[in-house]
């Protein structure tokens, strides 16, 4: 398919920092592609890292591409060169629904695997979702990096200058070639302190990044809690963190470079990092602001809430997920409702604008009447709050994901939450605002997350019908028997076991699934 020139536009931004490199025709040319708009893409540490690190390599040029959702166009930030002149494109796909956008983009550019085969540019995907299960990308991309790429990125890039890069990539550890029929073991970085962290980060003063301006700092990877529904913690296992002295160094150097005294911390469990409270106090003394990610309820206390307030954050985000505490403990979220109420009281007293709460509905091991009763009781206890919509509840249906104990549930399980959702929608409260994810989107996510090679056909079909739910429904109607079966009944032997060695014992998943009545 010919390149659609209206679809790919050259749209450089006014940025604090760009890399201008003199090149030779023989240099390796890499595209770094994000399926999200510029202001979201600059918040990705992968995007930041890939741009600065790849351009620091001898004989390598890296060019950035983002996707504007409104105009549905790819924007090249660095070059007007034809995309077909690239040797490879690294495409970041952290979430399952990104696959649909990726299929849409690659199809429009004429470089989707199904049409172009193994010709250049080679499409190399990475991210949490494809690491857990690359199969649904079978007809879309050429390769998937299974796990964390830092230790092999140089090898991947330099292999592109070799005689037979496809063969070289196929033979590399943790690089899996479509149709992903060899089991590849996940790579991970053991020592974060000695791994690359981008300090020279780019942004545009004209487009405020999500989470705001400031140095983005990866504090830790993985999470020690392994909550039953949480794919991140299972796929990023084990929990690793940077030493606080290293975190401080990154913050100070980043601030010196950006000239913005603010840090944005990335961590699945910030308060599991030893010494972090002390570091936050030090930042406050030095006049540095910070953005703190969502925290576990039992990690929140008045000292920490005060620290967070002094760091300039206006909203606290807590993730209790389940309000039935006997159940929340079973899934890995132990806390008490009294403590949660105390945290809300303190947040209210300290003058935070809002508290955001993440909740999940549709756990197979939790009776809906108990769930609703716990919700009502909780809402009843919020009468001390006099500020309208002080609490923002984000309610999501449980989405079963690979390499978690809920992976045996069929995607159709998600649709059962429609009833729960309509009950929640009928709640009226002046104190809390409830936003609820449409179960159809959650269902689509589960269909892809738990998919097989056949699912890549569904994704492409969906992309051809546009990126909305209407396209998904049309694509669903053309499913073959294999897809229909797993969507209705789930997998007994998940097919991703034959593509990825995650290092997680299958027995653990089975036993925990039985305990949770999900198998
Ligand atoms: S605390 Fe959060 S990040 Fe950690 S395992 Fe639980 S849900 Fe996942």
Boltz pocket constraint, residues with backbone or C-beta under 6 A from the ligand:
constraints:
  - pocket:
      binder: B
      contacts: [[A, 223], [A, 224], [A, 225], [A, 226], [A, 227], [A, 230], [A, 232], [A, 233], [A, 268], [A, 269], [A, 296], [A, 319], [A, 332]]
      max_distance: 6.0
